[in-house]
């Protein structure tokens, strides 16, 4: 039982940490929607006219996911959206890098040119692994998350 509580504590800390991460990035990106839209335009996948609306949707999704993770509301849905967001961003990033496009990152409110692509890819993969772990945790039955066990033994009466 102590091991289960330790794991639950670590998963709760991961949930809170990722919730704070998404909240921070969303709040800092609100003032810099133009930079996020510019990144989407430079990826050359969609017309430039949809970049700003997609940037707004992305920031709104980050904000909703952050609040859901922090408040543990709709945990399964928020975890799934976090996986989708991270996977889509990783695919956008990877295809732009593979095509040799110039990339800059608007991470945590500071736009900077990416110079170490393998390290940046590894960090994005690590973030994707962390939110996938949260999705796994959200899909476990509640009794398993709380360390409770059901007793299905038969009683003789």
C-alpha positions as CSV (number, residue, x, y, z in Angstrom):
1,X,0.0,0.0,0.0
2,X,2.7,2.6,0.8
3,X,4.1,2.1,-2.8
4,X,0.7,2.8,-4.3
5,X,0.4,6.0,-2.3
6,X,3.9,7.1,-3.3
7,X,3.0,6.5,-7.0
8,X,-0.3,8.4,-6.6
9,X,1.6,11.3,-5.0
10,X,4.1,11.4,-7.8
11,X,1.3,11.3,-10.4
12,X,-0.5,14.1,-8.6
13,X,2.7,16.2,-8.6
14,X,3.1,15.6,-12.3
15,X,-0.5,16.6,-12.9
16,X,-0.1,19.8,-11.0
17,X,3.3,20.6,-12.5
18,X,2.0,20.1,-16.1
19,X,-1.1,22.1,-15.2
20,X,1.1,25.0,-14.1
21,X,3.2,24.6,-17.2
22,X,0.3,24.8,-19.5
23,X,-1.2,27.7,-17.6
24,X,2.0,29.6,-17.7
25,X,2.6,29.1,-21.4
26,X,-1.0,30.0,-22.2
27,X,-0.9,33.2,-20.1
28,X,2.4,34.3,-21.6
29,X,1.3,33.5,-25.2
30,X,-1.9,35.6,-24.9
31,X,0.1,38.8,-25.5
32,X,2.2,37.2,-28.2
33,X,-0.5,35.6,-30.4
34,X,1.2,37.1,-33.4
35,X,4.4,35.2,-32.8
36,X,2.5,31.9,-32.5
37,X,0.6,32.7,-35.7
38,X,3.9,33.5,-37.4
39,X,5.2,30.1,-36.4
40,X,2.2,28.4,-37.9
41,X,2.5,30.5,-41.1
42,X,6.2,29.6,-41.4
43,X,5.4,25.9,-41.2
44,X,3.7,26.3,-44.6
45,X,1.0,23.7,-44.0
46,X,-2.1,25.9,-44.1
47,X,-2.9,29.3,-45.6
48,X,-1.7,32.3,-43.6
49,X,-5.2,33.5,-43.1
50,X,-6.0,30.7,-40.7
51,X,-2.8,31.1,-38.6
52,X,-4.2,33.6,-36.1
53,X,-7.5,31.8,-35.5
54,X,-5.5,28.6,-34.9
55,X,-3.1,30.3,-32.6
56,X,-6.1,31.6,-30.6
57,X,-7.6,28.1,-30.5
58,X,-4.3,26.7,-29.4
59,X,-3.9,29.1,-26.5
60,X,-7.5,28.6,-25.4
61,X,-6.9,24.8,-25.4
62,X,-3.8,25.2,-23.3
63,X,-5.7,27.3,-20.8
64,X,-8.6,24.9,-20.6
65,X,-6.3,21.9,-20.2
66,X,-4.3,23.7,-17.5
67,X,-7.4,24.6,-15.5
68,X,-8.8,21.1,-15.8
69,X,-5.5,19.5,-14.7
70,X,-5.1,21.9,-11.8
71,X,-8.7,21.5,-10.6
72,X,-8.8,17.8,-11.5
73,X,-12.0,18.3,-13.5
74,X,-12.6,16.3,-16.6
75,X,-9.2,14.7,-15.9
76,X,-9.5,12.1,-18.6
77,X,-10.5,14.6,-21.3
78,X,-7.9,17.1,-20.3
79,X,-5.2,14.5,-20.4
80,X,-6.4,13.3,-23.8
81,X,-6.3,16.9,-25.1
82,X,-2.9,17.5,-23.7
83,X,-1.6,14.4,-25.6
84,X,-3.3,15.6,-28.8
85,X,-1.8,19.1,-28.4
86,X,1.7,17.9,-27.7
87,X,1.5,15.4,-30.6
88,X,0.3,17.9,-33.1
89,X,2.9,20.5,-32.0
90,X,5.6,17.8,-32.3
91,X,4.4,16.9,-35.8
92,X,4.4,20.5,-36.8
93,X,7.8,21.0,-35.5
94,X,9.3,17.8,-37.0
95,X,7.9,18.3,-40.5
96,X,9.2,21.9,-40.5
97,X,12.6,20.8,-39.3
98,X,12.7,17.9,-41.9
99,X,11.9,20.4,-44.7
100,X,14.7,22.7,-43.5
101,X,12.5,25.6,-42.5
102,X,13.8,28.3,-40.1
103,X,12.1,27.7,-36.8
104,X,11.8,29.8,-33.7
105,X,10.1,28.8,-30.5
106,X,7.6,31.0,-28.5
107,X,8.2,28.9,-25.3
108,X,7.3,30.4,-22.0
109,X,6.9,33.8,-23.3
110,X,10.3,34.2,-24.9
111,X,10.6,33.9,-28.7
112,X,14.0,32.5,-29.6
113,X,15.7,30.8,-32.6
114,X,16.1,27.1,-32.2
115,X,19.7,26.0,-32.7
116,X,19.9,22.6,-31.1
117,X,17.2,20.6,-32.8
118,X,17.9,17.2,-31.3
119,X,17.7,18.6,-27.7
120,X,14.5,20.5,-28.6
121,X,12.9,17.4,-30.1
122,X,13.9,15.4,-27.0
123,X,12.3,17.9,-24.7
124,X,9.1,17.8,-26.8
125,X,9.1,14.0,-26.7
126,X,9.6,14.1,-22.9
127,X,6.6,16.4,-22.6
128,X,4.6,14.1,-24.7
129,X,5.6,11.1,-22.6
130,X,4.6,13.0,-19.4
131,X,1.1,13.8,-20.7
132,X,0.7,10.3,-21.9
133,X,1.5,9.1,-18.4
134,X,-1.3,11.4,-17.1
135,X,-3.6,9.9,-19.7
136,X,-2.8,6.4,-18.4
137,X,-3.4,7.6,-14.9
138,X,-6.8,9.1,-15.9
139,X,-7.9,5.9,-17.5
140,X,-7.2,3.7,-14.4
141,X,-10.3,2.9,-12.3
142,X,-10.8,5.2,-9.4
143,X,-10.3,2.4,-6.9
144,X,-6.9,1.7,-8.4
145,X,-5.9,5.4,-8.2
146,X,-6.9,5.6,-4.5
147,X,-5.2,2.3,-3.6
148,X,-8.5,0.7,-2.7
149,X,-9.1,-2.9,-3.4
150,X,-12.4,-4.6,-3.8
151,X,-13.1,-7.8,-1.9
152,X,-14.8,-10.3,-4.1
153,X,-14.4,-13.3,-1.8
154,X,-17.5,-15.3,-0.9
155,X,-18.7,-15.4,2.6
156,X,-20.3,-18.6,4.0
157,X,-23.5,-17.9,5.8
